[in-house]
Every structure is written in C-alpha cells, then in structure tokens.
Amino acid sequence: DCAEWGIPMEIVPVTLMGLIAPVTLVGAAVFHTVDTLAGIVMAQIVKPGVPVLFGGAPAAFHMGEATSPMAAVEAMRLDTIYAAIGKQLGLPTQAYMALSDSKFLDAQAGAESFGSGLLAALAGVNSVSGPGLLDYVMVFSLPKLVFDNELCGQLHHFLRDVTPLEDLPTIDLVRAQLAEEHMVTANHTLKYWQQQLYLPSTVYDRKNRENWEQAGSKKLWARVVAEAEARLAAYEPLATEPTIDREMRRLIQTGMETARPLPTITPAPKPQPRTTPRRQRRRRRT
C-alpha cells in the first residue's frame, strides 16, 4: 500500500544474530543486506522509484536469557556496518538506535541510549527510530522521550564542524587570560559562548549539590515526568486546512472499511505418538 501511494518506506529486517542469522558479524551483515535489498526490490517492483530507506532492527540473541537485546554492543556494530553499506549504495539509512532494553529510565537506559545514539550520529544514520523506546521496543515512554530529546540535542551539537573562530593565533587569548586570570568576561567568550556551549534544559542536572537541594532535590524521573506533563498541558494541535483534514480522514476511513483479512494458516499437525517400542541400547561391558 505504501509503495502504491508513493509513501517513503523503511525496509527494516530484524536480524537476530545467533538465532536466525549468523552469530558472526560479517555473516550477519550479509544476511541483513540481502534481506534489506529483497525488500527494496519488492517495493520497486510495485512502483519503480518509490522512496525507501535502507534500515534495520538487528539484535543479538542472548544465549542465557533467550532474549533479543537491540541495544547489545553486537547489534550496534551491525547497525553501523549496514548504515555504511546503505550509504555506499547511495540510499538514506534508518536504524533503531538511541533506545534501551531496560524496563525503566535508569542508568542502563541512559548508557544504552546515549551510546547507541552517538554511534548513530557518527555513522551518519539519517532516521533514528529509538528515542522514547524501552524494554525491547515494547514500551514507548514519554518521560524517556523527553530525556532523549536532551541526548539528541547534545549529539547534534557534537556533530558540528570544527572551525577556527578568531582563536588562531591564540596569543591575544593568552594575554586576555593572563590579564584577568579568567576568560568569563573576555570579548571572545562573550561573542561565542552562546553558540559554542550547549546548555540543556532543567531535565538534565547541571546544579551543584547545594543548589540542587534548594531546588527540591528532584531526581531524574521526577524532572522528566514534570516536563512531559507540562508539554502535554501546553500542546495546541496544529491548524489543518479543512479540505486536507477531510481528505485525510476519508483515506483512513476507506482503508479501515476495505481492509482485507489476513490469510489463515492451517495449524501444524500434532505429533503422533510412537506405535513401535524404542530400540534399547545395549551397553558393552569393559
């Protein structure tokens, strides 16, 4: 349906390393690439030229817990590899990164979200689908989305180009520092600090302990919940042209009315009980 309507599609194979794909990185990358290309070919057969994203949601099968963590370091390696393959093919890329397999917004969630988000930024992934996601992508958390918004802001700041800004040669800056023994009020600092320093919102804790206690000693969860509730309360729907609104509603309603049922799958036959006695092994005495 997306191809017929010309809607851009993310081709997202769920490559499970060690379960349905090789546990080795190169082998898993080959499996993932073949699956993604198969989806792209199918989309182009339906409508040649339909826009697609070279994506994925790989995970590493946990041999002890029988789970499939998408934030595992092995999955992150595969994410960055297939992103490079997609760019080599000249296609925009997508990945489930900046997410966490943790159940809550805890230390694990912060580490996995920032670590994978940084890898996505460095790999040049065009569409990152992970912010707000927890618990093996089974939970979408608005408080985590607020937290991830701060992470994404820092990652965008990290990716900025490094260019000289009146700081070469540095002799004048050295003289300014020696004269005042600080650079807080130096002309160079006053001119550039607002664009060079990323100041997060109050969701991120940048206070010292004394000021933090005076502000109520709020921990991360309390801060992100308060911010999420404040944003929801202040939300105002974007004005939509009435004709466009009616057409969008008509399309949605038509799709619901004409939805075709999924094909039924015949249940697998139940295993039949054995009718012949098992052959007993004879033990050889030594």
Sequence and secondary structure as in RCSB ss.txt:
>XXXX:A:sequence
DCAEWGIPMEIVPVTLMGLIAPVTLVGAAVFHTVDTLAGIVMAQIVKPGVPVLFGGAPAAFHMGEATSPMAAVEA
MRLDTIYAAIGKQLGLPTQAYMALSDSKFLDAQAGAESFGSGLLAALAGVNSVSGPGLLDYVMVFSLPKLVFDNE
LCGQLHHFLRDVTPLEDLPTIDLVRAQLAEEHMVTANHTLKYWQQQLYLPSTVYDRKNRENWEQAGSKKLWARVV
AEAEARLAAYEPLATEPTIDREMRRLIQTGMETARPLPTITPAPKPQPRTTPRRQRRRRRT
>XXXX:A:secstr
 HHHHT  EEE    EETTTB SSHHHHHHHHHHHHHHHHHHHHHHSTT  EEE    EE  TTT    TTSHHH
HHHHHHHHHHHHHTT  BEE  S   SSSSSHHHHHHHHHHHHHHHHHT SEE  TTEETTTTEE HHHHHHHHH
HHHHHHHHTS     S SS HHHHHHHHHHSS TT HHHHHHHHHHS    TTS  S HHHHHHTT   HHHHHH
HHHHHHHHH       HHHHHHHHHHHHHHHHS                 S          
